[in-house]
Amino acid sequence: MSEVPHDLVARIADRSARVGVIGLGYVGLPLVLLFEEAGFPVIGFDVDEAKTAALTRGESYIRHIGAERIAKAFTGGGDVTATTDFARLAECDAIIVCVPTPLGPHREPDLKYVRITAETIARHLRAGQLVVLESTTYPGTTREEMLTRFVDKGLVCGRDFFLAFSPEREDPGNERFNTKNIPKVVGGIDAPSQAVAAALYGAVIDRVVPVSSPEVAESAKLLENIFRAVNIALVNEMKVVFERMNIDVWEVIEAAKTKPFGFMPFYPGPGLGGHCIPLDPFYLTWKAAEYGTWARFIELAGEINTSMPRYVVDRTVEAINRAGRSIVGATILILGLSYKPDIDDDRESPSFELIELLQERGAVVSYCDPYVPFARKGRKHDLGLASAPCTAEEFAKYDAVLVSTPHTQFKDASLYANVKLAVDTRNIVPRDGVNVVRA
Ligand SMILES: NC(=O)c1ccc[n+]([C@@H]2O[C@H](COP(=O)([O-])OP(=O)(O)OC[C@H]3O[C@@H](n4cnc5c(N)ncnc54)[C@H](O)[C@@H]3O)[C@@H](O)[C@H]2O)c1
């Protein structure tokens, strides 16, 4: 009969348990800091040597994670290191996995990072360790991809090692909610795993929400993201319908949200962005097919959301035509390359698609984003562009400016004083005295 590992729980309580975090990106790096600041010895692991070297020098590579915090942790004499040497996993009492879970070319889950990591951990796994997967994924991954590889080593879960899933709920740039005060759902494979994982997170996070299995925890994360994807699709569809009826969707939402119960506002936009909402729902549709069941809401939401950049481009072309100009050769400035306001994360940003679709139609496209001075080469895009200045003089040079990301800086009405045409997907351009089209 498996029992709670009281020695590990005690070492978590007195902060002597060493925590390893694999994958030092948007999710993993804040966790390293959280555990370090709570007094735990921490080792951060990544395959990207540039990242571990930057951290070792005390430098940040994620804008909203302040360089000061990184410098204090890594060069301030604390017991924290960043390394590419995975043999050091053996030194860790708890290992938290935060590697990417992207989609493959056919929108199927690409679990290669999780699998590689599970194999690496399996090579170094020793008795008494806790492993927690945090990467967003379909229900069953922790059991199918991690447990099986560890059990193959002859170790018994709940006795020799402990395994759980605990989804991340990071909201980059949110000033109210951070890793510490966002409740953390934790689902262990068995009771001892649950107890030790809850103890680990309970040491650094205000509220731990225990659930009965990793599958429930994996599914809860997907439900949260699917809820957003579906509601954003709904409001995007409303935008298209109301536009035809000459009704302002933004005014409709403002009115509807005065209902004090049973309604939650979502806002239309040029399409979905970020590492989570455009991708995660399809982890569930893929897995559902294995059970002969179809997640039609998710597919429909995906269809509507992915059609948005094309809709916005069509509206832009119409507006340029109405202004007596051809889209071929028209100059257009896209405002915002990151996928959400006031951060520098441009992953899956719909702005890339807007730029490419407009270029296909013959427009000459530039972008302005104070958070993204250069458009980095990504897996899908390589624009080779640098940001234009964020000034009224600059905006006035183009045949149209197209608002994609509602950065606070773009809300300055004076920027639009002399624009020829503004296409606004975020309702931030002033309505008076500006030739503006909502899209
Ligand atoms: N970014 C978010 O806001 C967010 C929120 C909730 C959940 N998630 C989920 O968390 C997971 C990580 O996302 P992220 O945004 O931190 O990704 P990220 O790309 O910012 O970071 C992932 C890191 O893992 C490293 N890596 C890749 N393969 C590795 C390997 N084999 N071993 C060690 N390191 C490896 C990469 O170099 C990178 O530094 C994903 O599953 C994502 O869906 C992200």
The ligand as an SDF file (V2000), in Angstrom:
LIG
                    3D

 44 48  0  0  0  0  0  0  0  0999 V2000
    2.5930   31.2440  -22.3900 N   0  0  0  0  0  0  0  0  0  0  0  0
    1.5020   31.0990  -21.6780 C   0  0  0  0  0  0  0  0  0  0  0  0
    0.8760   32.1060  -21.3140 O   0  0  0  0  0  0  0  0  0  0  0  0
    0.9700   29.7300  -21.2660 C   0  0  0  0  0  0  0  0  0  0  0  0
   -0.1010   29.6820  -20.3690 C   0  0  0  0  0  0  0  0  0  0  0  0
   -0.5720   28.4560  -19.9430 C   0  0  0  0  0  0  0  0  0  0  0  0
    0.0140   27.2870  -20.4280 C   0  0  0  0  0  0  0  0  0  0  0  0
    1.0370   27.3470  -21.3160 N   0  0  0  0  0  0  0  0  0  0  0  0
    1.6210   26.0670  -21.7380 C   0  0  0  0  0  0  0  0  0  0  0  0
    2.8780   25.9070  -21.1090 O   0  0  0  0  0  0  0  0  0  0  0  0
    3.7690   25.1990  -21.9670 C   0  0  0  0  0  0  0  0  0  0  0  0
    5.0160   26.0260  -22.1930 C   0  0  0  0  0  0  0  0  0  0  0  0
    4.6360   27.2440  -22.8070 O   0  0  0  0  0  0  0  0  0  0  0  0
    5.5640   28.5220  -22.8390 P   0  0  0  0  0  0  0  0  0  0  0  0
    4.6940   29.6430  -23.2710 O   0  0  0  0  0  0  0  0  0  0  0  0
    6.3320   28.6470  -21.5820 O   0  0  0  0  0  0  0  0  0  0  0  0
    6.5750   28.1090  -24.0300 O   0  0  0  0  0  0  0  0  0  0  0  0
    7.9630   28.7760  -24.4040 P   0  0  0  0  0  0  0  0  0  0  0  0
    8.1990   28.4500  -25.8390 O   0  0  0  0  0  0  0  0  0  0  0  0
    7.9960   30.1930  -23.9380 O   0  0  0  0  0  0  0  0  0  0  0  0
    9.0140   27.9900  -23.5120 O   0  0  0  0  0  0  0  0  0  0  0  0
    9.3060   26.6560  -23.6770 C   0  0  0  0  0  0  0  0  0  0  0  0
   10.7780   26.4690  -23.3550 C   0  0  0  0  0  0  0  0  0  0  0  0
   11.0630   25.0800  -23.4210 O   0  0  0  0  0  0  0  0  0  0  0  0
   12.3320   24.9210  -24.0090 C   0  0  0  0  0  0  0  0  0  0  0  0
   12.4280   23.5610  -24.5040 N   0  0  0  0  0  0  0  0  0  0  0  0
   12.0000   23.0240  -25.6700 C   0  0  0  0  0  0  0  0  0  0  0  0
   12.2660   21.7260  -25.7220 N   0  0  0  0  0  0  0  0  0  0  0  0
   12.8870   21.4170  -24.5670 C   0  0  0  0  0  0  0  0  0  0  0  0
   13.4020   20.2190  -24.0320 C   0  0  0  0  0  0  0  0  0  0  0  0
   13.3340   19.0690  -24.7100 N   0  0  0  0  0  0  0  0  0  0  0  0
   13.9750   20.2750  -22.8220 N   0  0  0  0  0  0  0  0  0  0  0  0
   14.0590   21.4300  -22.1480 C   0  0  0  0  0  0  0  0  0  0  0  0
   13.5770   22.5930  -22.5950 N   0  0  0  0  0  0  0  0  0  0  0  0
   12.9970   22.5820  -23.7960 C   0  0  0  0  0  0  0  0  0  0  0  0
   12.4080   26.0000  -25.0540 C   0  0  0  0  0  0  0  0  0  0  0  0
   13.7480   26.2980  -25.4040 O   0  0  0  0  0  0  0  0  0  0  0  0
   11.7230   27.1590  -24.3260 C   0  0  0  0  0  0  0  0  0  0  0  0
   12.6460   27.9350  -23.6040 O   0  0  0  0  0  0  0  0  0  0  0  0
    2.9660   24.9210  -23.2360 C   0  0  0  0  0  0  0  0  0  0  0  0
    2.3830   23.6520  -23.1250 O   0  0  0  0  0  0  0  0  0  0  0  0
    1.8950   25.9780  -23.2130 C   0  0  0  0  0  0  0  0  0  0  0  0
    0.7470   25.5620  -23.9270 O   0  0  0  0  0  0  0  0  0  0  0  0
    1.5440   28.5520  -21.7340 C   0  0  0  0  0  0  0  0  0  0  0  0
  1  2  1  0
  2  3  2  0
  2  4  1  0
  4  5  1  0
  4 44  2  0
  5  6  2  0
  6  7  1  0
  7  8  2  0
  8  9  1  0
  8 44  1  0
  9 10  1  0
  9 42  1  0
 10 11  1  0
 11 12  1  0
 11 40  1  0
 12 13  1  0
 13 14  1  0
 14 15  2  0
 14 16  1  0
 14 17  1  0
 17 18  1  0
 18 19  2  0
 18 20  1  0
 18 21  1  0
 21 22  1  0
 22 23  1  0
 23 24  1  0
 23 38  1  0
 24 25  1  0
 25 26  1  0
 25 36  1  0
 26 27  1  0
 26 35  1  0
 27 28  2  0
 28 29  1  0
 29 30  1  0
 29 35  2  0
 30 31  1  0
 30 32  2  0
 32 33  1  0
 33 34  2  0
 34 35  1  0
 36 37  1  0
 36 38  1  0
 38 39  1  0
 40 41  1  0
 40 42  1  0
 42 43  1  0
M  CHG  2   8   1  16  -1
M  END
$$$$
